[in-house]
């Protein structure tokens, strides 16, 4: 069995418990803060993507309207279509977006689109076919094509990059619907700065929690130590020992201290009553014993005449027994 010294102290348990609560609270608060900052950065990136997608849609509608306008002798339908696609390519490149084509819930291959008349006009002379491919990190399966073709906007996230896809309705080629896919990297710089600030704040808060936990544990256990010392002193016979009680002591601990002090007072009263009882008893017993011993001694004097051998032996026994009884009574009184 563990000895009293080998047992963990209440102060240590309280200190560890308070420290654990502080660490868990800091961890939860830090995690929620990081998640909140990351979510805010992601929302900001998505808002930028929505603005870019809206700009592309607006420019596409304007381009389509221009492309479908009246022809002139110098500006035929082919010239107008080429100019519209040049403007669309410029808009997509400015937004650092990709333009893919969907037909029958399927994303058309970039090389297939590039070999069509629309694809050649859209790419122009020096634009790579990557403009007609999905961005790295996403596939056609990631896009909800029915929702896109139904006019909805699809957003998704891969690692630290967010993507937004939207269909460009009403363009000249009705057999395939162009879909603009814009992407934006989530700004993790703010998150890194916030993480560093959180680490510094967590270290400072943890240091403060260490000091406060130690002070609180000491405040809670110091009165218990005083109560323990008082109880030990009372058990050792120090009936004057009392637990100090002041206004700063917590109510529960003050009640325990008052209970210990009341117990000590009652023990002291009981000890005084016992002493008074024994003194009264000893007085009542000593008086007759002293008389018996004195009379036995007097009977052995010649004044009362000679005693037979049998009488002398009886008187001596009475004297010795009375003396032993008196000595025993004195020892009991001295012991108590």
Secondary structure, 3 states (H helix, E strand, C coil): CCCCCCCCCHHHHHHHHHHHHHHHHHHHHHHHHHHHHHHHHHHHHHHHHHHHHHHHHHHHHHHHHHHCCCCCCCCCHHHHHHHHHHHHHHHHHHCCCEEEEEECCEECCHHHHHCCHHHHHHHCCCCCHHHHCCCCCCCHHHCCHHHHHCCCCEEEEECCEEEEEEEECCCCCCCCEEEEEEEEECCCHHHHHHHHHHHHHHHHHHHHHHHHHHHHHHHHHHHHHHHHHHHHHHHCCCCCCCCCCCCCCCHHHHHHHHHHHHHHHHHHHHHHHHHHHHHHHHHHHHHHHHHHHHHHHHHCCHHHCCCCHHHHHHHHHHHHHHHHHHHHHHHHHHHC
